[in-house]
Amino acid sequence: MSGRYLNCFGSVNRPASYAGAVEEQRAWFAQEILALDTAQPIGTYAYSNSGYMVVGAALEERTGSSWEALMQE
């Protein structure tokens, strides 16, 4: 499924052929989001769920466990 993720940073293209594991998708998304410039001035509040995905990817990288497994602990 192709499409765009929308967030406070703008949008990120999701590859049509991307079918990796959910952990790989979270890592890819975090890398894409963190590479973007902000759409709002620094210090301006703009709610976004993207931060939760970035934190989840960071926890997966640091612990070696999936987000789902971490939430079960």
C-alpha positions, 0 to 999 in steps of 0.5 A: 500500500502506498501513500503519505504519512502526514505529521507536524513536519509535513509528509513522508512518502511511504514506498508502495513496495515496502512490506518489511516487518513492523519493526523495520517500518517503524525504524524507516519512518523514524529515520524519514521524520528525523531527516525533515525540517520542521514545518513550524517555527522552533518552539511552536507547539504542534501535536503529532503522533509521529513522536510516539513512533520515533520513541517506539523505534528508539526503544526497539533499537536500544532494547532489541525487543519489539514495541509490542513486547515492551508493552507486555512487560 
